[in-house]
């Protein structure tokens, strides 16, 4: 490096320097006006001058202060193992002056007391929550929503008054963040032990306004707040649940729009949220992009449009969901106060190529007000990018679709892992049911989840897709059972399990990218046919020239 050059570092390096998560660095950038400005890079991948960063950390004491947070996190890990939810509950309870089911150990409690001498209890709990989100996002993303996703939901939910409800509240980031200061009551439910207590304690320690009510339970199977009607419902629900309880809920009054198909847990969550919405109130629900076009859900989608329930559908950029990089959509529902007229429209917003850390306000050409009647075709495909593009001039939409396809295909071949030939016979296996009985595995929504460091969850899930296990879970009539307990997985040391798990994650990511590329490609072909047959697109000049040459050649031969 030349003498006059200044070293530039990315946010990840700043996080390592300070001993914090990347989410903490993002929060510093938003929270502190004196944080160094980006000196290079791009909007989505900024770079900062190293001397300015070091000076800011030293001046604010952030590096030294957060080093204590790292020590606390490590102490909690050593004391609680994988039960970090219980650890956070114990910390928040101590800071709030309440008794926890299992209080902190002496040394850990002293460290908590030490850290709140130079910061508020609320700041410490928020920092620990951010670290928990980062940890869970890397390991699968259960019970958490990323900071950019929370910001997007807050933007499109706007401010409200009265009651806010979240039926899958997790650690409470969405429930405690949306709605503004006018919210009087926040109601949350989650299936995981300890999370309802954590949300209630977080609200108290962080001095959140309003009353907070929480309960534990699976909101679809065991709705603990059946009478709650909210001004605003928000939810980032678990996606793709193989068994969400449909057979036991066939006559449930929540299915106002229609009984969700067994494979459509996403639409069950959507209707649960709508059921709890007051007339004129709104529900903002995070769903996978595929919920907008899967054939199994087309009838319910059509009814949502026909009934004037679907107000806005927002396509968000990839990488906002916890645990995977697949794109997600925000479904904004509004309970009508009167019957919609024939001129009803649905607002479509395409932010799929936006900067995840940038502003959420869409440009004018990324928004379309689509007549509801035009959405009621056979497929009821509600994909925002499709409808936003269709409202643009044909050539513009086609060029954009081709560019999107190039981007989707870029590096796709390299994303499929290069796997060397195997050098061992995998014969020694264990029955998953034995692991469940031994307390090493839990089955959640038809998916095995490891409860120990000795087993890798992605390793388990990957081997469930083996040919042998697929045959084992398929009856003679061809019916596939979702229960994995009868499956067998190989006995393997933890390090090798993690290697398998990493490859299985790469394969799943490849499948998602492949399906998305196929969907974009089909849309590009449809645009090409529409443009060519309507006259807004022409065959390329070289084709016309080649045709003329061929025609002239034939004449010469004659």
Order of alpha helices (4+ residues) and beta strands (2+ residues): beta-alpha-alpha-beta-beta-alpha-alpha-alpha-alpha-alpha-alpha-beta-alpha-beta-alpha-beta-beta-alpha-beta-alpha-beta-beta-beta-beta-alpha-alpha-alpha-beta-alpha-beta-beta-alpha-alpha-beta-alpha-alpha
